[in-house]
Amino acid sequence: MNRRPLSVTLVSLLLAAAGAVGLVYHFTDLNLRHPFQNDAVWIEVIRLLAVVGGVYMLSGKNWARWLAMFWIGIHVVVSGFHSLPEFAIHGLLFAVFAYILFRRPATEYFHTAGSPG
């Protein structure tokens, strides 16, 4: 089995940690009587996707790498409606994620570690 690159491990842990912290932080925004009254449910779903993506990237699941790119892509789009510096930071993070997760060592890891058998 191919060893997981350190950069993939770091991105996976960062993604899972950011999702977990966000889940806890935004949990108080949920109103269980009217869960869809504000965007809190959708924020929690996005945070949960980060945790799932981070955890499954550690086990080499290729779909999790695409989920991570989807997750950071959502942040780029949403931050486009906010300030220019926020958009730039998320755009830079998107580029860093893409560079790390689609380099040859990462691609080899995801294609061998995540394959059955």
C-alpha positions as CSV (number, residue, x, y, z in Angstrom):
1,M,0.0,0.0,0.0
2,N,1.2,3.5,-0.9
3,R,2.1,5.7,2.1
4,R,-0.1,8.8,2.7
5,P,1.8,12.0,1.9
6,L,2.3,14.3,4.9
7,S,0.6,17.1,3.0
8,V,-2.5,15.0,2.5
9,T,-2.5,14.1,6.2
10,L,-2.3,17.8,7.2
11,V,-5.0,18.9,4.8
12,S,-7.3,16.1,6.0
13,L,-6.7,16.9,9.7
14,L,-7.2,20.7,9.0
15,L,-10.5,20.0,7.2
16,A,-11.8,17.6,9.8
17,A,-10.9,20.0,12.6
18,A,-12.4,23.0,10.9
19,G,-15.6,21.1,10.3
20,A,-15.7,19.9,13.9
21,V,-15.0,23.3,15.4
22,G,-17.6,24.8,13.1
23,L,-20.2,22.2,14.1
24,V,-19.8,23.0,17.7
25,Y,-19.6,26.8,17.2
26,H,-22.8,27.0,15.1
27,F,-24.8,24.4,17.0
28,T,-26.2,27.1,19.3
29,D,-27.7,28.8,16.2
30,L,-30.0,25.8,15.6
31,N,-33.6,26.2,16.6
32,L,-34.9,22.7,16.8
33,R,-38.6,23.8,16.7
34,H,-37.9,25.7,13.4
35,P,-34.7,24.3,12.0
36,F,-35.0,25.9,8.6
37,Q,-36.0,29.3,9.8
38,N,-32.4,30.5,9.2
39,D,-29.4,29.0,7.5
40,A,-28.1,27.2,10.5
41,V,-29.0,23.7,9.2
42,W,-27.2,24.3,6.0
43,I,-24.2,25.6,7.8
44,E,-24.1,22.5,9.9
45,V,-24.4,20.3,6.8
46,I,-21.5,22.0,5.2
47,R,-19.5,21.6,8.4
48,L,-20.4,18.0,8.6
49,L,-19.2,17.5,5.0
50,A,-15.8,18.9,6.0
51,V,-15.5,16.3,8.8
52,V,-16.6,13.5,6.5
53,G,-14.2,14.6,3.8
54,G,-11.2,15.0,6.2
55,V,-11.8,11.6,7.9
56,Y,-12.2,9.7,4.7
57,M,-9.3,11.3,3.0
58,L,-7.1,9.8,5.7
59,S,-8.2,6.4,4.6
60,G,-7.5,7.2,0.9
61,K,-11.0,7.5,-0.5
62,N,-10.8,9.4,-3.8
63,W,-14.4,10.7,-3.5
64,A,-13.4,12.4,-0.2
65,R,-10.7,14.4,-2.0
66,W,-13.4,15.7,-4.4
67,L,-15.6,16.4,-1.5
68,A,-12.9,18.5,0.0
69,M,-12.6,20.5,-3.2
70,F,-16.3,20.9,-3.3
71,W,-16.3,22.2,0.3
72,I,-13.6,24.8,-0.2
73,G,-15.2,25.7,-3.6
74,I,-18.5,26.5,-1.8
75,H,-16.5,28.8,0.5
76,V,-15.0,30.6,-2.5
77,V,-18.4,31.2,-4.0
78,V,-20.0,32.4,-0.8
79,S,-17.1,34.6,0.1
80,G,-17.5,36.3,-3.3
81,F,-20.6,37.9,-1.8
82,H,-18.5,39.2,1.1
83,S,-15.3,41.2,1.2
84,L,-12.5,41.0,-1.4
85,P,-9.9,39.9,1.2
86,E,-12.2,37.1,2.3
87,F,-12.7,36.0,-1.3
88,A,-8.9,36.2,-2.0
89,I,-8.1,34.0,1.1
90,H,-10.6,31.4,0.2
91,G,-9.4,31.4,-3.4
92,L,-5.9,31.0,-2.2
93,L,-7.0,28.1,0.0
94,F,-8.7,26.5,-3.0
95,A,-5.5,26.7,-5.0
96,V,-3.5,25.2,-2.1
97,F,-6.0,22.4,-1.6
98,A,-5.9,21.6,-5.4
99,Y,-2.1,21.7,-5.5
100,I,-1.8,19.3,-2.5
101,L,-4.6,16.9,-3.3
102,F,-3.9,16.6,-7.0
103,R,-0.1,16.3,-7.1
104,R,1.3,13.0,-8.3
105,P,2.1,11.5,-4.7
106,A,-1.5,12.4,-3.6
107,T,-3.1,11.0,-6.7
108,E,-1.1,7.7,-6.4
109,Y,-2.1,7.5,-2.7
110,F,-5.8,8.0,-3.5
111,H,-5.8,5.5,-6.3
112,T,-4.0,2.8,-4.4
113,A,-5.2,3.3,-0.8
114,G,-8.9,3.7,-1.7
115,S,-9.1,0.8,-4.1
116,P,-10.8,-2.4,-2.8
117,G,-8.7,-5.4,-2.1
